[in-house]
């Protein structure tokens, strides 16, 4: 049966490079996966394709011309190339499968250091996200009193000009991947 064997159909994957696979078939020379945004279901949707390969495994991140978006729904299918009377022939595309890309990553101050007194100069850690930089926000009550960018997963309160001794603050962190800034996550 022409189609996907991947158990990720209808699920949210945890990586933008999640593996997708076609059902194995005899005499297949090449597999070609096709993908579109699920919402692009008009008469002429924009499709993205993988480079035809003898390998029945591919990944969500391998579609030519596509940058996988976070929290997006994609529809994927596959077709096979076989020899038919001496000529390489492509099958029709098999049944489509919906895959949800992962949520934009979030992080925060390492929870083991929350809810305790800290000095202004003490280095506080952020739970790291691979390949990310961070935007750290300082709140006094519900009011943001400062924000700093960080290229490393740590900071100290004295980096905020508004920070003072004997005050209660909440710190929130947002992940930046490239130019995309996520939302602030859990406060500490």
ABEGO torsion letter per residue (X at the ends): XBEBABAABGBBBABAABBBBBBBBBGBABBBBBBBBAABABABBBBBBBBBBABABBBAAABBGBBBBBGBBBBBBBBBBBBBGGBBBBBBBBBBBBBBBBBBBBBBBBAAABGBBBBAABBBBBBBBBGBBBBBBBBBEABBAEBBBBABBBBBAAABAABBBGBBBBBBBBBBBEABBBBBBBBX
